[in-house]
Amino acid sequence: MTTHVLRPVPPTRSYLVAAILATIGAAMVLSSGLGKNLWLLVFGSLVLADGLVLVLMTTISSHRARVAVDLDESGYVIHSRGGDVHGTWDQVTRVTRSADGTQLVFHQGEERRLVLIGRDVTSLESDVARYLDKNRGYGGALEQ
């Protein structure tokens, strides 16, 4: 059995927006004369706090979006915060990877799809190919 942990693609746009908000908020707080202009101080503090909260929430959601994939001779189990998804290799008709290498799609018939999203799914893809080959009788014994 092999296990892969898929981490999400870094949310760079969210971090960029948070950095911009924090910078603008800090500039507003400093330009208020540290309390001489109360409205600018309050509004700048709110903008700064929004930027910091956005950084925190983005980091937490990115950490929670991790997915563990267990592969064995009979099938796969995907562990996520939403629960476990089980499947057998007999159900999988095709596996495709996106051009940017961040998505791996298990096709199960014509209509059912299971999409795994994460950074660099190529190592997972190669293990899936080995297990599918073994299930279909195309290759020799699995390398351990």
C-alpha positions as CSV (number, residue, x, y, z in Angstrom):
1,M,0.0,0.0,0.0
2,T,1.2,3.5,-0.8
3,T,0.0,6.8,0.6
4,H,0.2,10.2,-1.0
5,V,-0.6,13.5,0.6
6,L,-1.9,16.2,-1.8
7,R,-1.4,19.8,-0.8
8,P,-3.4,22.5,-2.5
9,V,-1.8,25.0,-4.9
10,P,-0.6,28.0,-2.8
11,P,-3.4,30.7,-2.9
12,T,-1.0,33.4,-4.1
13,R,-3.8,35.9,-5.1
14,S,-5.3,35.7,-1.6
15,Y,-2.0,36.4,0.0
16,L,-1.3,39.2,-2.4
17,V,-4.7,40.9,-1.6
18,A,-4.0,40.4,2.2
19,A,-0.5,42.0,1.8
20,I,-2.0,45.0,-0.1
21,L,-4.8,45.4,2.5
22,A,-2.3,45.2,5.4
23,T,0.1,47.7,3.8
24,I,-2.7,50.2,3.0
25,G,-4.1,49.8,6.5
26,A,-0.7,50.3,8.1
27,A,0.0,53.4,6.0
28,M,-3.4,54.8,7.0
29,V,-2.7,54.2,10.7
30,L,0.7,55.9,10.4
31,S,-0.6,58.8,8.4
32,S,-3.3,59.5,10.9
33,G,-0.6,60.8,13.2
34,L,-1.2,57.8,15.5
35,G,-4.5,59.2,16.8
36,K,-4.7,62.8,15.7
37,N,-7.1,62.0,13.0
38,L,-9.5,59.5,14.7
39,W,-11.5,58.5,11.5
40,L,-8.4,57.7,9.6
41,L,-7.0,55.8,12.5
42,V,-10.2,53.7,12.9
43,F,-10.6,53.0,9.2
44,G,-6.9,52.2,8.8
45,S,-7.1,49.8,11.7
46,L,-10.0,48.0,10.2
47,V,-8.3,47.7,6.8
48,L,-5.1,46.4,8.6
49,A,-7.2,43.9,10.6
50,D,-9.0,42.7,7.5
51,G,-5.6,42.0,5.8
52,L,-4.3,40.1,8.8
53,V,-7.5,38.1,9.1
54,L,-7.4,37.2,5.4
55,V,-3.8,35.9,5.9
56,L,-4.9,33.8,8.8
57,M,-8.0,32.4,7.1
58,T,-6.2,31.6,3.9
59,T,-3.5,29.7,5.8
60,I,-6.0,27.7,7.8
61,S,-8.1,26.8,4.8
62,S,-5.0,25.9,2.8
63,H,-3.9,23.6,5.6
64,R,-7.4,22.0,5.9
65,A,-7.6,21.3,2.2
66,R,-5.0,18.6,2.3
67,V,-6.0,15.2,1.1
68,A,-4.5,11.8,1.7
69,V,-4.8,9.1,-0.9
70,D,-4.1,5.4,0.0
71,L,-3.6,3.0,-2.9
72,D,-3.4,-0.8,-2.8
73,E,-4.0,-3.7,-5.1
74,S,-7.8,-3.6,-4.8
75,G,-8.4,0.1,-5.1
76,Y,-8.1,3.5,-3.4
77,V,-9.3,5.4,-0.4
78,I,-9.2,9.2,-0.3
79,H,-9.2,10.7,3.1
80,S,-10.4,14.4,3.4
81,R,-12.2,16.6,5.9
82,G,-15.5,15.7,4.1
83,G,-15.0,12.0,4.7
84,D,-13.5,9.0,3.0
85,V,-14.2,8.0,-0.6
86,H,-13.5,4.4,-1.6
87,G,-13.2,2.9,-5.0
88,T,-11.9,-0.2,-6.8
89,W,-9.7,-0.3,-9.8
90,D,-12.4,-2.2,-11.7
91,Q,-14.6,0.9,-11.5
92,V,-11.9,3.2,-13.0
93,T,-12.2,3.3,-16.9
94,R,-9.6,6.0,-17.5
95,V,-7.2,8.4,-15.5
96,T,-6.3,11.8,-16.9
97,R,-4.0,14.6,-15.6
98,S,-4.4,18.3,-16.4
99,A,-1.7,20.0,-18.4
100,D,-0.5,22.1,-15.5
101,G,-0.1,18.9,-13.3
102,T,-2.5,20.0,-10.5
103,Q,-5.5,17.8,-11.2
104,L,-5.8,14.0,-11.6
105,V,-9.2,12.8,-12.7
106,F,-10.5,9.2,-12.2
107,H,-13.1,8.5,-14.9
108,Q,-15.7,5.9,-13.8
109,G,-17.8,5.2,-16.8
110,E,-19.1,8.0,-19.0
111,E,-20.6,10.3,-16.4
112,R,-18.9,9.7,-13.0
113,R,-15.7,11.6,-12.3
114,L,-13.5,11.9,-9.2
115,V,-11.1,14.9,-9.3
116,L,-8.1,15.2,-7.1
117,I,-6.5,18.6,-6.9
118,G,-3.0,19.3,-5.5
119,R,0.5,20.3,-6.2
120,D,2.4,18.0,-8.6
121,V,0.2,14.9,-8.9
122,T,2.7,13.1,-11.1
123,S,4.0,10.8,-8.4
124,L,0.4,9.8,-7.6
125,E,-0.2,9.4,-11.3
126,S,2.6,6.9,-11.7
127,D,1.5,4.8,-8.7
128,V,-2.1,4.8,-10.0
129,A,-0.8,3.7,-13.4
130,R,1.2,0.8,-11.8
131,Y,-1.8,-0.4,-9.8
132,L,-4.1,-0.1,-12.9
133,D,-1.6,-2.1,-15.0
134,K,-1.5,-4.8,-12.3
135,N,-5.3,-4.9,-12.0
136,R,-5.7,-5.1,-15.8
137,G,-2.9,-7.8,-16.1
138,Y,-0.6,-5.6,-18.2
139,G,2.5,-5.6,-16.0
140,G,4.4,-7.9,-13.7
141,A,4.3,-7.8,-10.0
142,L,4.2,-4.4,-8.2
143,E,7.6,-3.1,-7.2
144,Q,7.9,-2.7,-3.5
